[in-house]
Amino acid sequence: MSLNHPKTSRLARIKQSFFELPTWVQIWMNFILGPINLATLAFLNQPAGGLIAALAVGGMIFTVVIVIAVGKFSKVAGVAHVLLWTPLVLILLFARPDGTTAYQVFLTALLVIDLISLGFDFNDVRISLKPSYFRNNSRNSRRI
């Protein structure tokens, strides 16, 4: 059954769209980007740990909401990262909280990884804001 078939479940379409991403993107998301942002929860007891975790994990949750709403992984999902991880990166660059040495090393890794992600996300959002993107991609996903 085709993924565009009306009886194909939203979850099946999302899963299929994930596996259609380049392998390096799947590895990046599953083994680098996701884990480092979730790891912020381990530092809630550090200065600004709650804010950093809220922005990091919030960006992931908002992305999941977008993917579910759209019914597939798409460039539109980058909006969540841009909205929540841009302030996170600015905090880490210009108002980095104090904390343990381990926390500082972790924040540096988080900063580098989220900056790399935002480099792709800003471009994805730029592309997805073009009217032609929606015309070309609306055929491939069902409306909610």
CYANA upper distance limits for C-alpha pairs under 8 A (distance plus 0.5 A):
  1 MET  CA      5 HIS  CA      7.15
  1 MET  CA      8 THR  CA      7.91
  2 SER  CA      8 THR  CA      7.89
  3 LEU  CA      8 THR  CA      6.27
  3 LEU  CA     12 ALA  CA      8.12
  3 LEU  CA     13 ARG  CA      6.35
  3 LEU  CA     16 GLN  CA      8.40
  4 ASN  CA      8 THR  CA      7.48
  4 ASN  CA    140 ASN  CA      6.88
  4 ASN  CA    141 SER  CA      7.34
  4 ASN  CA    142 ARG  CA      8.17
  6 PRO  CA    142 ARG  CA      8.31
  8 THR  CA     12 ALA  CA      7.04
  8 THR  CA     13 ARG  CA      7.42
  9 SER  CA     13 ARG  CA      6.87
 10 ARG  CA     14 ILE  CA      6.66
 10 ARG  CA     68 ILE  CA      8.02
 10 ARG  CA     71 GLY  CA      6.12
 10 ARG  CA     72 LYS  CA      8.38
 11 LEU  CA     15 LYS  CA      6.54
 11 LEU  CA     68 ILE  CA      8.46
 11 LEU  CA     71 GLY  CA      8.06
 12 ALA  CA     16 GLN  CA      6.51
 13 ARG  CA     17 SER  CA      6.53
 13 ARG  CA     71 GLY  CA      6.96
 13 ARG  CA     72 LYS  CA      6.54
 14 ILE  CA     18 PHE  CA      6.72
 14 ILE  CA     67 VAL  CA      7.80
 14 ILE  CA     68 ILE  CA      7.91
 14 ILE  CA     71 GLY  CA      6.21
 14 ILE  CA     72 LYS  CA      4.77
 14 ILE  CA     73 PHE  CA      6.85
 15 LYS  CA     19 PHE  CA      6.97
 15 LYS  CA     72 LYS  CA      8.19
 16 GLN  CA     20 GLU  CA      6.75
 17 SER  CA     21 LEU  CA      7.14
 17 SER  CA     72 LYS  CA      6.07
 17 SER  CA     73 PHE  CA      6.22
 18 PHE  CA     26 GLN  CA      7.82
 18 PHE  CA     72 LYS  CA      8.01
 18 PHE  CA     73 PHE  CA      6.63
 19 PHE  CA     23 THR  CA      8.39
 19 PHE  CA     26 GLN  CA      8.01
 21 LEU  CA     25 VAL  CA      6.85
 21 LEU  CA     26 GLN  CA      7.04
 22 PRO  CA     26 GLN  CA      7.07
 23 THR  CA     27 ILE  CA      6.76
 24 TRP  CA     28 TRP  CA      6.50
 25 VAL  CA     29 MET  CA      6.55
 26 GLN  CA     30 ASN  CA      6.55
 27 ILE  CA     31 PHE  CA      6.09
 27 ILE  CA     32 ILE  CA      7.80
 28 TRP  CA     32 ILE  CA      5.62
 28 TRP  CA     33 LEU  CA      6.40
 29 MET  CA     33 LEU  CA      5.40
 29 MET  CA     34 GLY  CA      6.06
 30 ASN  CA     34 GLY  CA      6.18
 30 ASN  CA     35 PRO  CA      7.61
 31 PHE  CA     35 PRO  CA      6.65
 32 ILE  CA     36 ILE  CA      6.61
 32 ILE  CA    113 ILE  CA      8.29
 33 LEU  CA     37 ASN  CA      6.83
 33 LEU  CA    113 ILE  CA      7.21
 33 LEU  CA    114 ASP  CA      7.90
 33 LEU  CA    117 SER  CA      8.30
 34 GLY  CA     38 LEU  CA      6.62
 34 GLY  CA     60 MET  CA      8.15
 35 PRO  CA     39 ALA  CA      6.41
 36 ILE  CA     40 THR  CA      7.40
 36 ILE  CA    109 ALA  CA      8.48
 36 ILE  CA    110 LEU  CA      6.77
 37 ASN  CA     53 ALA  CA      7.98
 37 ASN  CA     56 ALA  CA      5.73
 37 ASN  CA     57 VAL  CA      6.51
 37 ASN  CA     60 MET  CA      8.41
 37 ASN  CA    110 LEU  CA      7.55
 38 LEU  CA     53 ALA  CA      8.14
 38 LEU  CA     56 ALA  CA      7.78
 38 LEU  CA     57 VAL  CA      6.54
 39 ALA  CA     43 PHE  CA      7.98
 40 THR  CA     44 LEU  CA      7.52
 40 THR  CA     49 GLY  CA      7.72
 40 THR  CA     52 ILE  CA      7.37
 40 THR  CA     53 ALA  CA      5.41
 40 THR  CA     56 ALA  CA      7.62
 40 THR  CA     57 VAL  CA      8.27
 41 LEU  CA     49 GLY  CA      8.25
 41 LEU  CA     50 GLY  CA      8.37
 41 LEU  CA     53 ALA  CA      6.17
 43 PHE  CA     49 GLY  CA      6.01
 43 PHE  CA     50 GLY  CA      8.46
 43 PHE  CA     53 ALA  CA      8.41
 43 PHE  CA    103 TYR  CA      7.70
 44 LEU  CA     48 ALA  CA      8.15
 44 LEU  CA     49 GLY  CA      4.72
 44 LEU  CA     50 GLY  CA      5.65
 44 LEU  CA     53 ALA  CA      7.58
 45 ASN  CA     49 GLY  CA      6.58
 45 ASN  CA     50 GLY  CA      8.24
 46 GLN  CA     99 GLY  CA      6.46
 46 GLN  CA    100 THR  CA      8.26
 46 GLN  CA    103 TYR  CA      7.97
 47 PRO  CA     97 PRO  CA      6.28
 47 PRO  CA     98 ASP  CA      6.72
 47 PRO  CA     99 GLY  CA      6.59
 48 ALA  CA     52 ILE  CA      6.65
 48 ALA  CA     97 PRO  CA      6.81
 49 GLY  CA     53 ALA  CA      6.49
 50 GLY  CA     54 ALA  CA      6.46
 51 LEU  CA     55 LEU  CA      6.73
 52 ILE  CA     56 ALA  CA      6.53
 52 ILE  CA     88 LEU  CA      7.02
 53 ALA  CA     57 VAL  CA      6.19
 53 ALA  CA     58 GLY  CA      8.14
 54 ALA  CA     58 GLY  CA      5.80
 55 LEU  CA     59 GLY  CA      6.50
 55 LEU  CA     84 LEU  CA      5.94
 55 LEU  CA     85 TRP  CA      6.80
 55 LEU  CA     87 PRO  CA      8.32
 55 LEU  CA     88 LEU  CA      6.61
 56 ALA  CA     60 MET  CA      7.31
 56 ALA  CA     84 LEU  CA      7.69
 56 ALA  CA     85 TRP  CA      6.94
 56 ALA  CA     88 LEU  CA      7.67
 57 VAL  CA     61 ILE  CA      6.72
 58 GLY  CA     62 PHE  CA      6.48
 58 GLY  CA     84 LEU  CA      7.46
 59 GLY  CA     63 THR  CA      6.63
 59 GLY  CA     80 ALA  CA      5.85
 59 GLY  CA     81 HIS  CA      5.65
 59 GLY  CA     83 LEU  CA      8.14
 59 GLY  CA     84 LEU  CA      5.80
 59 GLY  CA     85 TRP  CA      6.95
 60 MET  CA     64 VAL  CA      6.86
 60 MET  CA     80 ALA  CA      7.92
 60 MET  CA     81 HIS  CA      7.86
 61 ILE  CA     65 VAL  CA      6.85
 62 PHE  CA     66 ILE  CA      6.82
 62 PHE  CA     80 ALA  CA      5.98
 63 THR  CA     67 VAL  CA      6.67
 63 THR  CA     77 ALA  CA      5.84
 63 THR  CA     78 GLY  CA      7.75
 63 THR  CA     79 VAL  CA      8.25
 63 THR  CA     80 ALA  CA      5.77
 63 THR  CA     81 HIS  CA      7.68
 64 VAL  CA     68 ILE  CA      6.60
 64 VAL  CA     77 ALA  CA      8.46
 65 VAL  CA     69 ALA  CA      6.57
 66 ILE  CA     70 VAL  CA      6.48
 66 ILE  CA     76 VAL  CA      8.04
 66 ILE  CA     77 ALA  CA      6.20
 66 ILE  CA     80 ALA  CA      8.34
 67 VAL  CA     71 GLY  CA      6.17
 67 VAL  CA     72 LYS  CA      5.83
 67 VAL  CA     73 PHE  CA      5.94
 67 VAL  CA     74 SER  CA      7.77
 67 VAL  CA     77 ALA  CA      6.82
 68 ILE  CA     72 LYS  CA      7.26
 69 ALA  CA    144 ILE  CA      7.17
 70 VAL  CA     74 SER  CA      8.39
 70 VAL  CA    141 SER  CA      7.47
 70 VAL  CA    142 ARG  CA      8.35
 70 VAL  CA    143 ARG  CA      7.96
 70 VAL  CA    144 ILE  CA      8.16
 71 GLY  CA    141 SER  CA      6.70
 71 GLY  CA    142 ARG  CA      7.59
 72 LYS  CA    141 SER  CA      7.74
 73 PHE  CA     77 ALA  CA      7.45
 75 LYS  CA    121 ASP  CA      8.11
 75 LYS  CA    124 ASP  CA      5.39
 75 LYS  CA    125 VAL  CA      6.77
 75 LYS  CA    127 ILE  CA      8.01
 75 LYS  CA    128 SER  CA      6.42
 76 VAL  CA    124 ASP  CA      7.43
 76 VAL  CA    125 VAL  CA      6.48
 76 VAL  CA    128 SER  CA      6.16
 77 ALA  CA     81 HIS  CA      8.08
 78 GLY  CA     82 VAL  CA      6.74
 78 GLY  CA    121 ASP  CA      5.16
 78 GLY  CA    122 PHE  CA      7.56
 78 GLY  CA    124 ASP  CA      6.70
 78 GLY  CA    125 VAL  CA      6.32
 79 VAL  CA     83 LEU  CA      6.60
 79 VAL  CA    121 ASP  CA      7.70
 79 VAL  CA    122 PHE  CA      8.44
 79 VAL  CA    125 VAL  CA      6.48
 80 ALA  CA     84 LEU  CA      6.71
 80 ALA  CA     85 TRP  CA      8.42
 81 HIS  CA     85 TRP  CA      5.62
 81 HIS  CA     86 THR  CA      7.79
 81 HIS  CA    118 LEU  CA      7.37
 81 HIS  CA    121 ASP  CA      7.32
 82 VAL  CA     86 THR  CA      5.97
 82 VAL  CA    118 LEU  CA      6.99
 82 VAL  CA    121 ASP  CA      7.03
 82 VAL  CA    122 PHE  CA      7.05
 83 LEU  CA     87 PRO  CA      7.96
 84 LEU  CA     88 LEU  CA      7.10
 85 TRP  CA     89 VAL  CA      6.47
 85 TRP  CA    114 ASP  CA      7.51
 85 TRP  CA    118 LEU  CA      8.05
 86 THR  CA     90 LEU  CA      6.69
 86 THR  CA    118 LEU  CA      8.07
 87 PRO  CA     91 ILE  CA      6.62
 88 LEU  CA     92 LEU  CA      6.77
 89 VAL  CA     93 LEU  CA      6.56
 89 VAL  CA    111 LEU  CA      6.47
 89 VAL  CA    114 ASP  CA      7.70
 89 VAL  CA    115 LEU  CA      7.48
 90 LEU  CA     94 PHE  CA      6.34
 90 LEU  CA     95 ALA  CA      7.91
 91 ILE  CA     95 ALA  CA      5.26
 91 ILE  CA     96 ARG  CA      6.25
 92 LEU  CA     96 ARG  CA      5.06
 92 LEU  CA     97 PRO  CA      8.17
 92 LEU  CA    107 LEU  CA      7.59
 92 LEU  CA    108 THR  CA      8.39
 92 LEU  CA    111 LEU  CA      6.99
 93 LEU  CA    111 LEU  CA      8.36
 98 ASP  CA    104 GLN  CA      8.07
 99 GLY  CA    103 TYR  CA      6.40
 99 GLY  CA    104 GLN  CA      7.05
100 THR  CA    104 GLN  CA      6.84
101 THR  CA    105 VAL  CA      6.74
102 ALA  CA    106 PHE  CA      6.60
103 TYR  CA    107 LEU  CA      6.53
104 GLN  CA    108 THR  CA      6.73
105 VAL  CA    109 ALA  CA      6.89
106 PHE  CA    110 LEU  CA      6.61
107 LEU  CA    111 LEU  CA      6.47
108 THR  CA    112 VAL  CA      6.75
109 ALA  CA    113 ILE  CA      6.64
110 LEU  CA    114 ASP  CA      6.43
111 LEU  CA    115 LEU  CA      6.43
112 VAL  CA    116 ILE  CA      6.78
113 ILE  CA    117 SER  CA      6.78
114 ASP  CA    118 LEU  CA      6.49
115 LEU  CA    119 GLY  CA      6.70
116 ILE  CA    120 PHE  CA      7.38
117 SER  CA    121 ASP  CA      6.57
118 LEU  CA    122 PHE  CA      6.26
119 GLY  CA    123 ASN  CA      7.25
120 PHE  CA    124 ASP  CA      6.63
121 ASP  CA    125 VAL  CA      6.52
122 PHE  CA    126 ARG  CA      6.63
123 ASN  CA    127 ILE  CA      6.71
124 ASP  CA    128 SER  CA      6.51
125 VAL  CA    129 LEU  CA      6.56
126 ARG  CA    130 LYS  CA      7.53
127 ILE  CA    133 TYR  CA      7.30
128 SER  CA    133 TYR  CA      5.99
128 SER  CA    134 PHE  CA      7.61
129 LEU  CA    133 TYR  CA      7.63
130 LYS  CA    134 PHE  CA      7.87
131 PRO  CA    135 ARG  CA      6.98
132 SER  CA    136 ASN  CA      6.54
133 TYR  CA    137 ASN  CA      6.53
134 PHE  CA    138 SER  CA      5.96
135 ARG  CA    139 ARG  CA      8.01
137 ASN  CA    141 SER  CA      7.74
138 SER  CA    142 ARG  CA      8.12
